[in-house]
Structures are given as C-alpha cells and as structure tokens.
Amino acid sequence: MSSVPKFKLNTGALIPSVGLGGWGGLTKEERAATVPWFVTALKSGYRHIDTAWAYGTEKYVGEAIRQSGVPREEIWITTKLPWHHPGLRTAEQSIDESLKNLGTDYVDLYLLHWPQVIDWPDEDSEFLAEIKTRNSSPTFNETWVGLEEVYAKGKAKNIGVSNFSVQNLEKLLATAKIVPAVNQVELHPYLAQEELKAYCDSKGIVLTAYTPTGYNTVRSDPLIVELTRKYNVTPAQIILAWHNSRGVVVVPKSSDAQRQRDNLNLPNVAPEDLKRISALDRNERLCNKADPDGKVYGWTYEQLGW
C-alpha cells in the first residue's frame, strides 16, 4: 500500500492526488446531511475536498472544516464557477459568493465548471431544473479572462477548467494568457481519455477524474473483481490506484467512513495489471450521456468535442 502522493501543477502548487468528491445530492436536505461525512473524511486524513457552487455543498464543506479542527491552510479546496453565472455576474462576484459560503478568503483551485453557458430559472432551483442553454455570449474564452483576474488577485491560487475536450482546450488556449492548471473530466477504465490525457500532458495540464471508479458498472467488471482478489483490496482501490499511476487526480465521493479510509490507502498495482485495466477502455460515458435530443445540458457531442 502507498500513501497519497501529491502532483505538481504548472504553477508549482502540489495537489493531493486523492480528494473527496463534494456532490451531496439533489435536495437541500441531502446536501445539509453532508457535514458529518465531510468531517469524518477530514479526520481520516483527507486534505483535498472538491465541491462546486452548483453542488450546493460549499457552506457544508466550510462548516465541516471548522468542526474538524484541521487548519484551513492544510486543506486543498476546489470549487467551480457555475455555468449560469457568466453573463449574470463577473467571475469575481461569483467566487466571492463561494468564498462566503466556504468561510475562507481563497480557494486552492477554481474551475470553469462547463464550457457552455445555461439559463437557470432562479438561484433556489434544484440542480439541473429546467435548464435551457443560452446561445449568446459570453464565450468560455471571455469567461476565462475573469478567472485570470481572480487568480491575479489571489482569490484562487490556481485556475482550471472542467468538461473541456481537446477541441475546446485548443480554442481556449488561442486567447488564454494563463494555461489552465487542471482539467476535471469524467474518467475511468471504460473512458480512459487517452487522447485528452496526452494533449493535457503536452500542455502541462493535470487531469482530475470525476466518476473515477465508474460506478458499479466498472467496479463489477470481471477483471477488476479478479484484481481485488489478487491484491486483497476493494474494486475502488484498484481503480483509484490505476488513476494515480497515470498521474491523474481522483475525487471519489464516499459518505462511508471505512470506504473513505480505503480510498486513501491504495495498492501498488503491477505494471502488467495496469495495462490490462487500460485495455478496458471502450469510450463509454456513464455520468454525462446525451439526452434523447442528442445533447448534454444543451450542447451536442460535436460542440463539446466528445
């Protein structure tokens, strides 16, 4: 077993390679119930929490940090600019809301959550409620300028993107003054994202995987089950070890104390077994798949570069 390594970003910052995903559910009640398991994670040794304005859990992350007794400066906090804020407020106004929610004066990483801009009925609506895509500006190039300003002011120690493809990264880099430090995307053995990984490596962009264990779909794959017996660990531990071996940060969500501890304690998987896991790739999305209209939150796969 190995301890959690840290990966160096293009800013020189060191990000813990295993974080806790801060998705708390669709209802306000579910989100409020996250505080105990955020506290448990911090007390178990997690020093990286991944949340977002759109998750509705920022204030609960902040509360958990205060309850845990772990000093703020020891914790890496990632949050995200929501997809309906561009055009409604500046990036600085949005991060100021997030900082107030979190009870801190900076975040370690601030991500542009999606490349597209959507309309949200109102701030009290549930996540994904009646989403409509706004076809007008701002473009993600214009929004990125705001993130660069937030970075310059120190409110975000690092900035990055989420759900960006090679296609959209190239468009962004055509005007960006600062190269994103991180790109957070769906990534697991059934969606290995080899082309995107190679591109990001060439630009000094670290990938973070959401849905990193691929739900039970990937965890129950016969190869993964075989390897759990060989290494005497859980399916999640095998898959997370595969990610880390590729230099990919992972942010699995778990509310169970034992699984949280397991996910910090990863096996050293043999190179030949890592290659077998990589061979499971089938370019299959499990989290954000196209709706009956062929769109993902208003954009086609072609627009997303998927």
N, C-alpha and C positions, 0 to 999 in steps of 0.2 A: 504494500500500500504506500501511497505517496501523499505528502501534504499538498495543499492548494498552492500552485505556483502563481506568480504574477507575470503578466505580459506587458512589455514596454510599448507605449503608444508613440505616435510620431511627434508628440510634444515632449517626450521623455517621461511622462507620467507612467506609473505602474498600476495596472488594473488587476484586481483579483480575478483569476480565471474561472472561478465558480461563484456565482451570485445567487440570490434568492429572487425569483420572479414575484412581482408585486400585484399581479392580477388577482382581484378579490371577488369577482362575480358581477352579476348584472344589477343586483338590487342594493339599495343603501344599507339594508340590514346585513347582507353578506359582506359588504365592504367594511362595515363597522366591526364585524367579527374577526377581522384580520389581525387586530392588535396582539392578541395572545401568541399567535404563531410567528409574528414578526419578532416578538420579544424572545420566544424560545430559540429562534434561529440565531439571533444576536448572542444570546448566552451560550449557544452551542459552538460559536466561533465564526459565524458568518460576518464578513466585513465588506460586503457588497450587496446592496439592495437595488433592484431595478423596478421602478414604478413609472407612472405617467399621469399627466393631468386627466386624460381620458379614462384611466382606470378608476378614478375616484378614491384612491387609497393614499394619496400623498399625506394627508393630515394624520392618517393612522400610522404611517411609517414614522412620521415625526414624533407622535406620541409614544410609539414603541421604543424609539431611540432614547427618549427621555426616561422611560421606565427601566430600560435595560441597564443603565448606568455606564454604558460604553461611551467613551468620549467621542464627540462628533468627528473630530479630526482623524479618528481611526477607521471611520466608515466611509466607503465609497458609495455615493448616492447618484444614481442615474434617473433622470426624469425626461419628459418629452413634451415638445411643443405640439399641441393638438391640431388636428387637420382642419378645424373650423375657425381657428384664431387668425391665421393670415388674412389680411383684409379687414378684420374686425378690430384688431389691436396690434401694436408692434410686438416684436419678439421680446423686447424688454418688459413691456407691460404684462405679457403672458408669463415670463419667467418670474416676475415679481409676485404674481399670484401663487405660483408653485412654491416659491421660497417662503411666502407667508404660510402656506399650507404645511410645509415641512418644518417650519420653525428654525430655519437656518439662513445665513446670508450668502451662501453659494452652493452650487451643486458641482459634483466632480465631473459629470458628463451630462450634456443637454443635447437631445436628439430631435431632429425634424422627423416626426412620427411617420408620416406618409408623404409621398411626392405630390399627391393630388390634394386639392382643397375642396372641402364639402360644406354644405349648409347644415346646421344643426338647429332644430326647432327652437330650443331655448336651453339655458345653462342647467336647468333642473331635469332635463330629459334623461331617460335611461340611455346607457351606452348603445349605439347603433340604431337609435329610434328614428324612424322616418328620414334616413339620410338621403340627401339629394346632392349630387355633385354640382359645384359651381364651375361653370366653364370659363369664366373670365379670369382676369389676373387676381392675385399675384401668381407668377410662376414660382417654382421652387428655387430658381436662380435668384429671384428678387427676395424671397423669404430668407434665403441663406445669408444675404447681406445683414439682415437683422441678427442672425445668430453670431456672425462675425463681430458685430458691435457688442453683443452680450459677452462674448469671450474677451474682447478688449477691455471691458470694464471689470472683469474678474468675477462676474456673477456665475459664470460657468467656466470651470478650469479646463474643460475640453469640450469640443462640439463635434457632432456627427449626425448621421442620418439613419433612417430605418426604412426597410422595404424598398431599397434602391437596387436596381439592376445595373449591369454593365452599361446598358444603353443610357439610363438616366444619370449614372455617375459621370459618364463622358459629357453629357450636356451640362451637368453642374460644374465640372472642372473647367469647362470652357470659359467660365466667368468668375469662379471662386478665387478669392485671394488666399483662403486657408483651406487646405486639403482636410476633409473630414478625418477625424481620428478613428472613428468606429462606424461600421455599417451593421445594424442589427436586422437580421432576416430569419425567416423560417429555415431551419437547417437541422437535418437528422439523417440517419443512414439511408432512408428512402429518398431523400432530397439532399444529396451531398454538395451540390452547388460548386462543382469543380472549376468551371469557367469563371464564376464570380470570385471564388477563392483566389485563383491565380491572378485575376485582374487586381483585386484589392491588395494582394501581396506586392504586386508591382508598383502600387501607388503608396504603400506604407499605411494602408487602412486595415485595422484589425476587425475581423468579423466576430459578432456576437450572435449566438444561436438562440432563438426562441422556439418553443415547442421542441426542445433539444432531444427529448427521448422518444418523440414520435408517438406519444400516447401509447395505449396498449397494443395498437396496430404493429408498431415496430418492436416494442418490448416483448411481444409474444412470438416474434419471428423465430423459427427453429434454430437458426444459427446463434441468435442472441441467447436463447434458452440453453443451447449446448455450452456456450462460453460461460454462462453463470455457474454451471456445474464444474467446469474446469477450474475456474478461479474462485469459486465459493463466495460469490457476491451476488448482488441483485442485478436485474437487467438494466436498470437505470445507471448503476455504477459502471457497467461495461460500456454503455453508450457514451456516458459523460467522459470516461477515460479516452475513448476514441476521439471525441471532440478536442480535448486538451492536447492530445498527441499531434493534432493538426494545427495547433496554435489558435484554436477557436475558443472564445469565452462562452460560457453557458450560464443561463439564468432559469433553471428549472423552478417551477412553483411547487412547493410542498407545504402542507399545513401539519404534517405528521412529524413529531419530534425525532423518531428513530430514522425515518427516511431523510430528514434534514441532515442528521449526523452522517448517515451513509453517503450522502451526496458530496460530503466534504472529504471523504476517505476513499480514494479511487485506486483501483488496482493498476499494476504495471502490466499492461497487455502486450504480449509478444508481437513483434512486427508482422509476422505471418498472419496472425489473427486480426490485426488492424487492417491488413489488406483485404481479408475476407469480409470484414464489416463494410469497407468502402465499396466492395463489389455488389452490395445490396442495393446500390443506387438505382432508382427507376424513375427519377424526376417526378416524383409523386408528392403533391401538396396535400397536407392533411388538415391544416389550420385555416388558411385563407384560400378557399377554392372559389371559382367563378360561380355566380348565381345563374338561374335559368336564362337570364339575358346575356350571359357570357361576360359579366363584369364583376369586378371585385371592388365594392364600395364606389361604384360609378365609373371606374376605368376598365378598359379591356386589357387582356393579357398583352396585346400589342403595345398599348400605351405604357403599361408597367414594365415592358421589356422582359416579360416572363415567357 
